[in-house]
Structures are given as C-alpha cells and as structure tokens.
C-alpha cells in the first residue's frame, strides 16, 4: 500500500496535541516538585515534633503530618501502577487452525496496511470491530501487541468487501509512524483521567488509614483538601489535552478511512458506514425481543437468523433498495425522521460525522480491487456452528429459572411480527400518527373534504410532523445557547454559519415557522378526521367512532391529574436520596403518607378497570396489589425500610409506564378502528365521488 500523505488538518491537530502534552508535562513536573517539597516539609515537621517532646500525642501527630505528604506524593504517581484491562468476558478466542480462511483474510489486510498481525483474535455477538490492548503508563515506551475483536453481528450485515474496509480501518490507526503521536496523546489523556476520576482504590486506602486513628483521620482530611486543589489544576489541563486529543482522533479517523479505502475501495467502506445504525438497531431489537422471553425460559440456539430477519424487515419498512441480500440505506434515509436544521462542529466527539466521512471517501474515489459481495460470514469454516457458539456465550449469564427451550426462527418470525403489530399503527397512515397526539376535535365543526385517504397521508404531510418536531428541538437547543447552558462559539443552521450571539434572532424566526407549521398540521388533522367521520357516518359507525375517540381524549386529560399526583409523591420522597437528620426524616415521612393516599386511590381505580388492566403484565399487577393492600412503614428505629421503599418506588415507576401504555392502547384502538372503516367497504369508483 502506498504511503498516505498527511493532511494539513492532521498536522495542525498533531501540533496542538504535542503542545498540549508539553503543557501537561510542565504542569505535572511543577506539581511533583511541589509535592516532593511538601512531603519533605511534612516529614521534617513530623520528626521534629516527635523529637521536641516525645509522647503518644506528638507521635500520632507527627505520623499524621508525615502521612499527609506521603498520601499526596502517592497520588501524583499512582497512575504508574494503574492498568487498563479490557473486559473479555463476552469474547471467544479463535485460533488459526479453527478458522484458516479468516486468519488468511486478516493476514492479507495486515500485509497491505503494513501493521503487525494481532496477538489474538476474538469474536463476539456484537455489531462491531475493534483493535484493543491492555494499556498502562509503560505503553508509551514499550511495544504492545494488539488484539483484534470481530463481531459476528457485524459480519452478518456486511459483504466481504465492506468487512475488509472495516478491518483495514481498524489497522489503519497503527499503520504509519505518523500515527504514533495519537498513542502519546491517548496515554496522557489516560493519565489525567486516572488522577481525576479513577480514584476508588486510592480513596479506599485513605479511608482505611483514616479509620486507624482520629489523628490520622485529621491528616486524611487535610490531604484530601490539598489533593482537591491539585485536581482542580489538573482539570484545567485535562480540558485542554482532552479537547486536542478528540480533535486529533477525528483526523485519525479520516486517515484510517483513507487506509481502508486503499485496501478495499471507497464505496465498500461508505456503504457499510450508513448501514451500521440499521444493523445495530436490528441487533438490539433481537436482544430486546428475547429479554421478554426470559420468564418463559426460551432462548435461540442461533440469534443471527433472527437478527437478519429484523434487518430485512426494517429495510422493507423504510423502503430501502436491496443489494447482495442486504438493505442499502443512504444518508437521507438515515435522517428521514430527523428534520433538525442545527449542526455543530462537535469538539467533544472523537469521531467525525458519517456525512463528513462519506464525503471524504467519495473525494478519494478509490475503486475496489477484486469485488467479493458475499456476506462476510463466508470467511468462517462453519458459520452456523460459530454463530451457535457465540449465541451460547451471549446467553450464558441470563438468569433463567428452569431448563431452557430453543426458540427457532420459524417461531420467531410470527412472534416478532405479532409484537410489531401490537405496537404499531396501520401502515396506511405512513407514520403520520407515530409521534403526535390526536388533536382536540370538534366533530360538529369539520371542513368539507375531497382528498383521498392516500393523499391525506402523503410524505409531505408526514414530513410536516417531523419538521415541527425538529423545530421544537432546535428552539430548545438555541435557548440553551442563549442561556449559556450549551457553550459554543459558532454553529450551522440550515447550512448557514452563525455566531452564538445570533441564536436569539434564530429562535424568533424558528418560533414563527413553528407557529405556521403547527397551524397547518391542525388544519390538516381536521381534514383527516373529517374524512373518516364522513366514512363512519356512511357506514352507520359514527357513534362507535366518537366513543373510541372520546376514550382517548378523556384519558389524555385524566393523565394530567395523575402526573400531578405522581410528581407530588416523587417530590415528597426526594429527601430519601440525601443525608438528613432523624427529625427531618420523620417530618418528611408525614408528607409522603399524605401524598400517597391520592396515589393509592389512583392505583385502586386502575386495578378495578378491566379495560385498562389488560395493558399490565401479571408481575406489575402483583406489585400494585401488594402496594395498595399493605400498610407500609418506611422509617422506624432510626432506619429506612429498604423493602418498603423499594415497593413504593417500583409502584411509582410502573404506574408512570402504565399511564403511557393505557394512552397508547386507546390511541391504537381508535386508529385501528378508523383504519378498518375503509378496509371493509368495496370501492368501485373514485373515493372522491363516494365521499361527496
């Protein structure tokens, strides 16, 4: 592979990163010199105190003084002994003799990128690939053999060409000497993070030392105060180093992409990038589905056919083209429901956006050398056997209560589709109602309607819903900029560059647009309801139609009061998350008992309502029943009753979920009935003629 030139942006980022390292080293040396001087002073002072008047008191005070200096000095060097070990519990190591084809594939990429062959190769179920190693302070100076992690979930959702690009990208981070600066910045960043945030074991040492004696406890308090001051200084340094590290990381991603493009071609890496979100969505959907079957002690022998089915299902739902047996998303399809016009140069992100990465890959326009569009699992000697091994590892720690039974793909398909159907609205709505409440409607004052059902749910109508959501989100973010809750110097809005000071004007413009589009949606919703109300009247179903709408509308209003009850109870219990005196706890418990009277009444009404309780699973019903039938004491004998509090908080959380589920049930019942009105009738002429 040719030696890839380093971009000017990379050089600038590398220079800033090197300067930030120098800034850290100088600051650290100054702090260490001060710490050594302070330790010597503490040691001298402690010894002189003991020598001046030998006694138990001076001995303890002297040792305490000496310990202050030693604790501070140890804090300054503790990162030398720290080690960052990658969790391998979910990984399976594979050997060359087991997977000769896969090892040969990796070896070819290693040779092309000019890196070393991995120390070990692991596989997991994930939609991911990475190069990792156990790092420590000494990694900056000693060569470290890297390990390669390959996710079978990834390999099931990319072609061999795409997989080659992904693996080459991972090796691209280590392929050229110019990348070494990234390793140094990473380790400096790691050192600072260790000193600022990885202090659990150090705090435990101080705690044990302080517990030996009251004198040592006083010394520990003084030491901690001084260390807090040191950490304040290091936080300022960390912000500079971390910011430069992230900026360099983004440039390194572009560099690794160019390495991958030279190995596998630009297009292969670009297509895999835009499919990753959909693949991850399919993987998580599969895991979520099987989490619901834990109580039934069911699990798959091989999870990947199920994942593949979901991937195809969502590809079909999003109307994506298919190539090589895989859906082909685009950047446009990825953002179908995201109509935000705001974008930022995210200085706190270690990766550039997919849009920027694909733009760079398109500019490179490097063709693939020898196309292989087979699914990447062909690289396994026995793909099904390997997938079963990985699946077994994935479900090994799941707490099943009895012997499990296999849940095959033939069972999965109807079960999954049935679950989707239960939680989705009729497809004819084209996602129009997915993210909006049903409007308040006066059915006696609806407009005349001549549009067809299909026209009512055009893509333009759906886009207006998500455009309004995008505007609301943008206004909220712009308000954060105005209030300085979100600190940024500049940003893009509708592909135009603005300063932070322009946010107020943009808010006014966005609010005007939101008001306009909201009015348009309200008018359109009236047309929708007018259309179906006319159909309902012609089918003698208008009474049922209005009843089902009223159930939704009435419950939506009732929820407001229920949320007030929940919020009051939640606020009354907030003191349990803080340290309080016994008197305050007892006084606050009186307020809790007052607030929960209304809450228990709400739960009793729910349990007595057969139509609403069908949304609850048996476990939730049991928790609600136990809570409302128990006289719970949350605090007695100066101690919290954790079991009683747990039951209270579980009931509050589950009730909040139940309210949303019941509202969705009424919404779905109404919309399903509405959709059925046009399914049962026979259309022999144009819909406009029937409705007029």
N, C-alpha and C positions, 0 to 999 in steps of 0.2 A: 504493500500500500504506500502511496506517495506520502511524503512528509507534509502535513497540513499546515498551511500558514496561519499565524496567529493574528487575529483581528485587532484593530486599534482599540476597540472597546474592551477586548480581553486584556490588552497591555495596560490600559488605563486602570481597569479594575484590579489587575495584579499589582500595579504600582501602589495604589491606595491600600491594598491589603497588606503589602510589605511594610508600608509606613505605619499601618495600624499595629502590626506585630512589633515594630521598633518602639512604638508608643507604649505598648504593653510591657515590653522587656524593661524599658527605662523606668516606668512606674513601678513595676514589680521589684526591680533592684533597689529602688529608693525605699519601698515598703519593707523589704527584707533587711536592709541595713538598719532602718529604724527599729524593726522588730528585734534584731540581734542586740542593738544598743540598749533597748528597753529590757530585754531578757538579762543582759549583763548587770544593768542597774538594779533590776528586781533581785537578782541573785546576790549581788553585793549588799544591797539593803537588808535582805533577809538574813544573811550570815552575820552582818554587823549587829542586827537587832538581837540575835540569839547570843552573840559573844558579849554584848554590852551587859545583859542581865539574864544569865541562863535560868530559865524556868519553863514549866509546861506551857504557860501562856505565850512567852516570847518564842518558844519552839514552834508552836502551832501557827502563830502569826508570821514567823519567818518562813516556814514551809509554804504557807499560803501565798506570801509575796513571791517566793521563788516559782511557785506553780503558775502564777499569772503569766510571767514571762515565757515559761515553757509551753503553756497552752497556746499562747499567741504564736510562738515560733513554729509549733507543730502545725497550727492552722495554715501557716504560709507555705509549708512543704508537703502537706498531706496528699496533694494530688499526685505526687511522685509514686505513691503506693497504691493509687486507685487503678482499677482495671475495668474497662467497659466490655462486658462479655455478652455476646448475642444469645438470646434465648433460642435454643434449638429443639425445644420440646415438641414443636409441631412439625419438625423436619425429619425426612427419611434420607439417609445417606445412600447413594447408589455407587456401584463400582463399575470399572471398565468391562470386566468380564460379564456383568449383567446387561449392560447397555452399550455394546461396542459402537453401534451406529450413532448414538447420541454423543458419545465421547469423541468420535471422529469428527462429528459436526462442530463441536466446541473447539477441537484442536485446529480445524481449518480457520475458524474465526480468530483464535489466538495467534496463529501464524500471520494472518492478514493484518491484524491490528498491532502486531509486534509486542504483545504482552506475554506474561508467564502463564503457563497452564495452572488452573486453580488447584489449591491444596486438596480440597474436597468439593464434591458436587452433591447438593441436596435437592430434594423435591418436596413440594407441599401441595396442598389443595388450592392455594391462593391464585388470584389473577395478578401475578406479579413476577418480576425477575429482578435480582439484585446481586451485587458483589459485596461481600461483607468480611470483616475480620475482627478479632478481639483486639482492641486498641488500649494503649496506655501511654503514659508520658514518654516512654522509651521508643514508641513507634515513630517518633520524629527522627530518630537517629539510627534505628536498626531496621533492616528489611523485614517486611511482614508478608507472609504468603496469604493470598486472598482465597476465600471460598465463594463458590457460585451457587446461588439459590434459584431454582426454576419452579414456577408454579404450574401445576397441571391444569388448573383453571384457565391460565393464560394460554397454554399450548392448545387447549381445545377450542380457542376462539381466534386463532391467527393461523395464517399459512406458514409454510416453512420459510418463505422469503421474508415475511413480516417478522417471524421469530428470529431469524438471522439478524435482521436490523436491530431488534430489541436487545439481543445478547451483545451484539457488536457495540451498541451504545453504552452498555454497562462497562465493557472492557475499554471503551474509548476514554473513560475518565483516567485511565492509568497508562495510556498507550504512548505518550510522548513526555519527554523530560520537562517540558513547559508546564505540565500539569502538577508538578511536584509542589509548587507554591500553594496550591489548593490544600494539599495534605498538611502543610505547616499551619495555614490559617485555621484549618479544621481543628488541629490539636491545641492551638492557642485558645480557640473558642471553647473547646472541651475543658481545658484547664480552668478558665474563668467560670464556666458553668459549674464545675465541681466545687469551686471555692464559694460560689454564691448560693447554689441550690442543692448540691448533693452532700448534705451535712448530717444525715440521720445517724450514722455510726459515730461521728465526731460529737454530736450532741449527747449521744448515749454515754460516751466516755466522760464528758463534763458532768453529766447527771450523776454517774457513779462516784466520781471524785467529790462532788458537792455533798453527796449523802454521807460521806465518811465523817464529816465534822461540820459544825456551824462555821468554824473559821475558814474551812475550805469552801463552804458554800458562799461566803462573802467574797472570797477570792475569785470564785467562778463567776459571780455577778459582775465584778469589775472586769474580768477577762472578756466576758460576753459583750459588755458595753464597748470595749476597745475594738473587738472584732467587728461589731456592727459598724463602727466608723471606718474600718478598713474595707468592709464590704460596700459601704456607700461609695468610696473612691473607686473600687473595682467595678461597680455597676456602671459608672460613667465610662470606664474603659471598655467594658463588655458591650455597651451600646454601640460604641464606635467600631470595635472589632467585629461584632456580630453583623452590623449593617454592611461592612465591607466584605465579610465572608459570604453573606447572602448575595450581594451584587456579583462577586466573583463566581459563586455557584451557578448563577443564571448564565454567565458567559461560558462556564464549563459545560453546561447542558447543550448550548449551541455547538460547542466544539465537539462534544461526544456525538451529537446528531450528525455532524459532518463526517466523522469517522465511520459511523454506521451507514451513511449514505454511500460512502466509497466502497463499503463491503457488500451492501445488499441493494443499493439503489435508493433514490429519494422517495419514490412513490410507496415502496413497501413500508417504510417507517411511518410515513404520513398517514396511510390508511389504518395502520394499527393504532396510532395515537387517538384518532377520533372514535375508534371502536371500543377503547378501553373502558369508558364510562358505562357503555351499554353492557359490556361483559361483566364488569363489577356489579352492575345492577342485577343482572341475571344470577350471578353467584350469590349475592346477598338475599335475593328473593328465594332462592332454593334453600338456603340456610334458615331463613325465617319460616318457610313452609314446614320444614322438618322440626323446628322448635315447637310447633303446635302439636306434633305427634309424639312428643316425649312422654306425655301421660299415657298414651296408648302403647308405649314401648315398641314403636315402629321406627325403623331406620332403613336407608338404602344400602345395598351391597356396593353400589357404584353410583355416586351422586352426579357424575358428569353427563350421562344421557339426559337426566332431568334438567340440568343447567343448560344443555344445548337446546332442549325443547323450549325453555323460557326465553332464551336468546332469540330463537326463531319467532316465538310468539310476539315479543315486543317489537322485533323488526317488522313483522307484518302489521302490527297495530300502528306503528309510526310510518307505514307505507314506504319502507326503505327498499331500495333495489337489492338484489341478492347476487353475489358473485362468489364462485368457489365454495358454495354451500354456506356462506356467511353473509349476514346483513351488512350493508355498506352505508353507515351514517356519514353525514357531512357536518361541517361546522355549523351550517344553517340549521340542519335538523337537530343538532345538539342544543341549540338555543331557541327552539320553537316556542317554548313557554316562558322564556326569559326575555322580556322586552325592555329591560333597563337600558338607558342611554348613557349611564355613567361608567367610566372605566378609569383605572388608576395604574400608574407605574408602581406596582406593588413592591416597595423596597423591602418589605418583610417576608417576601416569598423567595424560596431557594430555587424555584423553577419558573421559567418564562411561561407565558400562556400558550396553549395549543395553537392559537391563531398565529402568534409570532413564530413559533417553531415551524409550523407548516409553511408559512411564508418564506422562511429561510431555506427550507428543504426544496420548495418549488424553484427558488432562485438558483440553487445548486443544479437541479435538473439532471442528476446523475442516473443513467439507465441501469436497470438490473442486468447482471452479467449472464446468469443462466436461470431462467424462471422455474420455480417449483411452487405451484399453488396448492399442493396437498396440505391438509390440516397437519399442524406441527407434531401431533401425537404419533405420526408415522415413524418418527425417529426412535420410538420405543420398540424394543424387541417384541414385547407383548403388551400393547397399550391397555387392553381391558384388565389384565392381571395387575398392571401397575396402578391403574385407576382404583381398583378394588383395595389394594394395599394402602393407598393414600386415603381413601374413604374410611377405611378401618381406623387409621390413625386419627383422622378428624373427629370421629365419633367416640373415640376410646374413653374420653373423660366425661361424657354426658351421663348424668345421674339417672339412668333408667331404674325402675323399681322392680323389674322382673326380666325374664329372658326376652330378648327382642325377636321380632319377626321382620322379615325382609319386606320392604315396600318397593315393588318393582316399577319400572317406567310405565307399564300397562295400567297400573293402579294410579300412578302419579298424574297422568295426563287428565283423566276426568276429574280427579280430586282438585287439581290445581285450577282447571277451567271453572269448576263449580265455585271455588273460593273467589276467583276473579269476578264471576257473575254476581255473587252475593255483595261484592263491594264496588261494583261499577254501575254506571248508568247506561241506558240503551245507546248503542253505537250511533244511532241516527242523530243524537244530539251533538256528536262531533266534539266532545269535551266542553261544550258550552256551559254546562251547569257544574262542572267539576270543582271550580274554585270561586263560586259566588253563591251567596244566599239567594233564596227565592224572594223576589221583590214583594213588597206590600202591594196588594192589588185591590182596586175597587171594581168588581166584576160588573157593576151597573154602569160603568163609565169607560167602556173599552172602545178602541177605534175600529172602524171597518177595516177588514184585512183581505188582501187579494194575493198575497205571497204564497208560494208553495212551502211545504214542510222543509224541503231541501234548501230553499233559498233562505229560510229563517236561520238555518244553522250553517251558513256558508263559512268558509275560512276567514273571510273578512269580519264576520260577526264574532267569531271566536277570538280572533286577534285583538278585537277591541277590548275584550275582557282582560286579556293578559297585558295589553297596553296600559289599562288603568291600574293594574297591579304593579306594573313596572314603574309607573309614575308615582304611586304611593311610596314604594320602596326608595325611589330616587329622592323624593322630598324628605323622607326620614333621614337619609344619609346626608343630604345637603344641610339639613338642620343640625346634624352632628358636627359638620364642618364649621357652620356659623357659631355654634356654641363651644367650639374648640374641644369637643369630646373626641373628635376624629381629627388628628393633626396631619395636615397635608399642605404642601405649598402650591401644588397645581394639580389639575385633573382634566380629563377629557369628558365632554358632554355632547352627545350627538356628533361625535368625531371632530369636535372643535376644542381647542385648548383654552382653558380658563385658569385664572388665579383663585386662590381660596377666597379672596375678597369679593369675587363675583358671585358667590354662592347665593347671597340674599336675592339678587335680581333673578337668578335662575329659579329660585323657589317660587317667586311671584309668577313667573311665566309657566312653570310646571303646574302650579295650582290652578291657573286659568285653563290650561289644557285639560287638567283632571276634571274640573267642573264641567267643561264642554263634553268630554267623552262620557262622564257619568250620566249626564242628561241624555245623551244618545243611547246609552245602554238601557236606561229607564224606559225610553220611548220604544226601543226595540223589544224589551221584555213585555211591554203592554201588547205589542203585536203578536208575540209568541202566545201569550195567554188568551188573547182574542181569538187566535186561530183555533186553539184546542177547545176553547169554550164553545165556539160555534160547532165544532165536530161533536162535542159531548151533547149539546142540545139536539143535534140532528139524530144522534144515536140514543136519545132519551136517557143519557147518563149524566146530565148536568148536576143533579142532586148529589150523586156519589162523588163527582169531580170536585164540587165545592166542599164536601165533607172532608175529603182527603187533603185538600189544600188547607182547610181550617185546622186540622190536627197538627200539621206542620207549623202553621203560623202561630197558633195558640201556644205550642210548646216552645217555640223560639222566644216568645215573650216571657214565658214562665222561667226559662233558663236564666234570665237576667236576675230575677229574685234569688234563684238557687245559687248563682255565682256570688251574690252579695252575702248569703249565709255562709258559704264556703270560705270566702275571703275573710269574713269577720272571725270565724273559728281559726283559720290559719294564722291570722294576726295575733289572736289571743294566745296562741301556743308558741309564738316566736321566742319567748324568753327561755324556752327549754334548750335552745341552741347556744345559750350563753351561761356563764357562771354567775349565779345570783345567791343572795342570802336566803336563808330558810324563810324569813318573814316575807320577803318579796315573792318567793315561790308560792307560799300558801295563799297570799293575797291574789296572785295571778291565777291560781287554780280555781278560785271562785268565779272569775270571769270566764274561764274555759267551760266550766259546768253550765254557766248561764247561756253561752253561745251554742253549746252542743245540744241544748234542748230543741232548738229550731232544726238543727242538723238531723237529729234522730227522728224528728217528725217527718222530715223530707224523705229519709230512708224508709220509714214505715209506709208512706204513701206509695213509694216506688215498689216495694215488695208486695203491696196489695193490688198493684195494677198488672194484670196478666199480660196485656198487650205490650207493656214496657219491659217486664221481667224476661221476656223471651230473648232480649238482647244480652242478658247476663249469662255467663257460664256458671256451672254449679259451684265452683270454688268461690267466686265472687258473691253468690247468693249466701253461701255459708258464712262468709266473713261479715256481710251486712247483718245477717240474722243474729250472729253471735254478738255483734256490737250493740244492736238496738235492744237485745234482751238481757244485757249484762249491766250491772251497777259497777262501773269501773272506778277504781281508786288509783289515781296517777302518781300520788306522792304521799308517803307515810313513813314514819320513823326516820325522818330526815333523808329519805332515799326515794329516787324515782322508781316507779314500777315499769320497767322497760317493756314487759309483755303487754301491759295495758296501753302504754303509749304507742307501741307498735301497731296494735289493733286500731287505735284511733287514726293514726297517720295512714295506714293501709286503707281504711274506710274512706278517708277524705280523698286520697289519690284515685281509688277505684270509682268513687262517685263522680268525680270530675270526668273520668273516661266514660262512665255510663251515660252522663248527660250528652256528651258528643255522639255516642253510639245511638242513643234514642232519637236525637235530632236527625242523624243520618238515616235511620230507619224510616221516619216519617217522610223525609225528603225523597228517599228512594221509592217508597210505596206510592207517593203522589206521582213522581216522574215515570215510574213503570206503568202505572195506570194510564197516565197521559199518553205514553208511547203506544200502549195497546189500543187506544182509540182509533188509530189509523192503520193498525195491523189487521183488524178484524173486518174492515169494510172492503168491499170489492170496488176497485177503481176502474171504471170503464171509459171515462172521459177525462179531460183535463181537470186537475184538482181545483183550479180556479172556478170552473163552471159549477162544480158540486157545492163549493162553499158560498158562492154568491147567491 
